[in-house]
Amino acid sequence: MGDVFLQLDGIKKSFGGVHALKGVDLEVRLGEVHCLAGENGCGKSTLIKVISGVHDATEGTIIIEGKKINKLTPIDAIKMGIQVIYQDFAIFPNLTVAENIAMNQALMTGAKRMDWKKARILAKEAMERIGVNIDPDVLVERLSVANKQIVAICRAIMNDAKLVILDEPTTALTAKEVERLNEIIINLKNKNIAVVIVNHKLDEIYQIAEKLTVLRNGKNVAHGLIEEFDRQRFIKCLTGREIEEALYRPEESKEEILRVEHYTKKGAFEDISFNLHKGDVLGITGLLGSGRGEIGDALFGLAPAESGTVLLNEKKIMIKSVQDAVKHKIAYVPEDRLTQGLFLERSIEDNTIAASVKKYFNQFKLDHAAMLETTKMWIQKIGCVASSPQAPINTLSGGNAQKVVIAKWLNTEPDLIILNGPTVGVDIGAKADIHKILHELASQGVGVIIISDDLSEIIHNCNKVIVLQNGRIVAKESSKDLDEAKLSALLSSEINKRGGH
């Protein structure tokens, strides 16, 4: 590891009366991969914005390459070699790869016109430095999420980056793409660039990071080499509480809730058959494009199946629309809660009763008192942290917003609830709370299906698992016969069949 590049001492930041950072220390060395972890709302984002000059620290000292910095602006930070790659990557979808990579350098040099020939040369040089190859002339909007991220990294290193900060870089990536990203990070490290990864997934952190700093409630709670943290210590530091990660293994029941037979939708999935008994939490997993999400969409009537049979509580039902699914007491928590699951500008109360508003009409008038009581009940029951039932959804953390989506559908009293990526972008504490809710629902006789590519989530929280490849079921397993290595092998066999693509 190289010299100390960045040192923060006692950094505090307040917004009005809210203390976002309460005296944070951080040291980052050149050629080091350092993980900054913490639950939503712990102060990670504020700290990144202080480091990159977006926010001024209220108190504390910033030292960059041994020099105390009294005033740091975003342009100063970039000139000193600090680059932040946020989750949206801040790239231009209507420009080419080459134009995006060369854009910052053109701005820094004050160029009035884009030199396309030079832009292509710069882009190729940047890609060669981190060992990737993307067509420099393709529009960025046509790239996968992983390749958009690579474009953002290439742009960062074109500005002589000495510190690259990646904010939740693996949220939308597949396991294979995470491996590729890790290779790129190692290339950056080998070029003596410091890398800070904002992440709270311990399995991913162990693969790449050398040091770990954990924030909670705006304060440092732990710092050290990654090998000093086992899973239990990490979770305790992150959440401030002991979280049991016991495997979900219910008693077997003969009471069948759901049976799906020969379910088919051409181009998405074919001949899908499975059943679900009382107490079961069924996991459906597979790589991107395997058809896993399309099955959830079909069962909720978003993109109905073309043939096959569905029996819910031993009664044959037809699902040709969302209205059919809701009528048959099927609930669906979609993968993209921000655009499909919530009204972000509206209150927790409005969102909680949105799918069951008919219940609250009393002589053609809404019973607002009953709606408020219901919302308060769900806030308490699901452990949602909020200032009031009237708080807008967009003021909540990701985990609390996800809990509201689940509460919205539980308020319809479903017989079957399907959750697509139920804990994507959710921190460990909220994740444990959501899983506990699902296990309780299953034990009460509600059918629960979790669709996920998070292998740990599937193994720990589902007692039955089906694996999809190219729209077909290739394995049906009891999770007592599975571990992550075996499940990963079942998924990767698809890659082998495709010739490694």
Disulfide bonds with the S-S distance in Angstrom:
none
